[in-house]
Amino acid sequence: MKEQLIQRYSAPERINHWVVAVCFVLLAISGLAFFYPAFFWLTGVFGTPQLARIVHPFVGVVMFLAFARQFFRYWHHNLITPEDVKWMKSVKEVMKGNEVGDIGKYNGGQKGMFWLMCACMAVLLVSGLIAWRQYFAGYFPIPVVRLALLAHASAAVALIAGIIVHVYAALWVKGTIRAMVEGVVTHAWAKKHHPRWYREMTGKKS
């Protein structure tokens, strides 16, 4: 019997997602190398330490622009609703595999991750520009640059932690990776994890 599939993401959406993902990995690796002396050897991800310092902020700009595209496309899907609050309060049940609430395209956890990314991206952009020695750091007093570096590192750590949870959840919920690789999910997956979105996509009442 042929699988019944629903398109969850188009090709441009998936490409944009993977651009953000690849940029994030490169930035996380090089950022850790700058922040922790024991990881300095990781600057080799861009060839040399000098090249890493030059390329890191440019990759950051690319990631921010790619994420900005995601923000304007998805923000209205990520507004918190009472059903999301119910989902968040029942995380233990969800972890057991029992979905809670009439969930739309994204659940409470995914929405929380979206807004965490938005906040971290904003802090990373502003602090990164202030600390960008080649172009902007000279316009700010040294104490401001130091605070910017502290804010940059704090936002980066928060984002890395959030992404780790995001990746774990994607691997844990069978069928999720397929959505971002092939762009489709099965009817059964959609009905179980995102029932309201399933009804919207299929026109079925229950």
C-alpha positions in Angstrom: 0.0 0.0 0.0 1.4 3.4 -1.0 2.2 5.8 1.8 -0.1 8.8 2.1 2.2 11.8 2.3 1.7 15.5 3.2 4.2 18.2 2.1 5.6 19.9 5.2 8.4 22.0 3.6 9.2 23.1 0.1 12.6 22.7 -1.5 13.5 26.4 -0.9 12.5 26.1 2.7 14.7 23.1 3.2 17.6 24.7 1.5 17.3 27.7 3.7 17.1 25.6 6.8 20.3 23.7 5.9 22.1 27.0 5.1 21.3 28.2 8.6 22.4 24.8 10.0 25.7 24.6 8.2 26.5 28.2 9.1 25.6 27.5 12.7 28.0 24.5 12.9 30.9 26.5 11.4 30.2 29.4 13.7 29.9 27.2 16.8 33.1 25.4 16.1 35.1 28.5 15.3 33.5 30.4 18.2 34.4 27.7 20.7 37.9 27.9 19.4 38.2 31.6 20.1 36.5 31.4 23.5 38.3 28.3 25.0 42.1 28.0 24.5 41.9 24.2 24.7 39.7 24.3 21.6 41.9 26.7 19.6 42.8 23.9 17.2 39.3 24.0 15.9 40.1 27.2 14.1 41.3 24.8 11.4 37.7 24.5 10.3 38.5 27.6 8.2 42.1 26.7 7.3 44.1 28.9 9.7 43.4 30.9 12.9 43.9 34.1 11.0 41.4 33.1 8.3 39.0 31.9 10.9 38.9 35.3 12.6 38.2 37.0 9.2 35.6 34.5 7.9 33.7 33.9 11.2 31.7 37.3 11.2 30.9 37.0 7.5 29.4 33.5 8.0 27.5 35.0 10.9 26.0 37.6 8.6 24.9 34.9 6.2 23.3 32.9 9.0 21.4 35.9 10.2 20.1 36.8 6.8 19.0 33.2 6.2 17.3 33.0 9.6 15.6 36.4 8.9 14.0 34.7 5.9 12.8 32.0 8.1 11.5 34.5 10.7 9.3 36.4 8.2 8.0 33.1 6.8 7.2 31.3 10.1 6.6 33.9 12.8 2.8 33.7 12.5 2.9 29.9 12.9 4.8 30.4 16.2 2.5 32.5 18.2 1.8 30.9 21.6 -1.7 29.6 22.1 -3.5 27.9 25.1 -3.0 24.6 23.4 0.8 25.2 23.4 0.7 26.1 27.1 -1.1 22.8 27.7 1.6 21.0 25.7 4.4 22.6 27.7 2.8 21.7 31.0 2.5 18.1 29.9 6.1 17.6 28.6 6.5 14.4 30.8 3.5 12.8 28.9 4.9 14.0 25.6 8.3 12.4 26.5 6.4 9.1 27.0 5.1 9.4 23.4 1.6 10.6 24.4 0.8 13.8 22.4 -1.2 16.5 24.3 -3.4 19.2 22.9 -4.7 20.2 19.5 -1.4 21.2 18.0 -1.0 23.2 14.8 2.0 23.2 12.5 4.4 23.6 15.5 4.1 22.5 19.1 5.0 24.4 22.2 8.6 23.2 22.3 9.2 24.1 18.7 7.7 27.5 19.2 9.9 28.0 22.3 12.9 27.1 20.3 11.9 29.5 17.5 11.7 32.5 19.9 14.9 31.5 21.7 16.6 31.5 18.3 15.1 34.9 17.5 16.4 36.4 20.7 19.9 34.8 20.4 20.2 35.8 16.8 19.4 39.5 17.6 21.9 39.6 20.5 24.6 37.8 18.3 24.1 40.3 15.5 24.2 43.4 17.5 27.1 42.3 19.8 29.0 40.8 16.8 28.8 44.0 14.9 30.1 46.0 17.9 33.0 43.6 18.4 33.8 43.3 14.7 37.3 44.7 14.9 37.9 45.2 11.2 34.9 47.4 10.6 33.0 48.6 13.7 34.9 48.0 17.0 36.8 51.2 16.6 33.6 53.3 17.0 32.9 52.0 20.5 34.8 52.4 23.8 36.7 49.3 25.0 34.3 48.6 27.9 31.4 48.5 25.4 33.3 46.1 23.2 34.0 43.9 26.2 30.4 43.8 27.2 29.5 43.0 23.6 31.9 40.0 23.6 30.3 38.8 26.9 26.8 39.1 25.5 27.9 37.4 22.3 29.4 34.5 24.1 26.4 34.1 26.4 23.9 34.2 23.5 26.1 31.7 21.6 26.1 29.2 24.6 22.3 29.6 24.9 21.8 28.9 21.2 24.2 25.9 21.2 22.3 24.4 24.1 19.0 25.0 22.3 20.2 23.5 19.1 21.4 20.4 20.9 17.9 19.9 22.3 16.4 20.7 18.8 18.6 18.1 17.1 17.8 15.5 19.9 14.1 16.1 19.5 14.3 15.7 15.7 16.1 12.4 16.1 13.9 11.2 18.9 10.6 11.8 17.1 10.6 9.3 14.2 9.7 10.9 10.9 10.8 14.4 11.7 14.2 14.2 9.9 12.4 13.1 6.8 10.4 16.3 6.8 13.5 18.5 6.5 15.3 16.1 4.1 12.5 15.0 1.7 10.0 17.7 2.7 7.1 15.3 3.4 5.6 13.5 6.4 3.1 10.6 6.5 -0.6 11.2 7.4 -0.1 9.1 10.5 2.8 11.3 11.7 0.9 14.5 11.1 -2.3 13.3 12.7 -0.4 12.1 15.8 2.0 15.0 16.4 0.1 18.0 14.8 -3.6 17.1 14.6 -4.9 20.6 13.9 -2.3 21.1 11.1 -3.3 17.7 9.7 -6.9 18.7 9.5 -6.0 22.0 7.8 -3.9 20.2 5.2 -6.3 17.4 4.5 -9.6 19.1 5.1 -10.7 16.3 7.4 -12.8 17.3 10.5 -11.3 14.6 12.8 
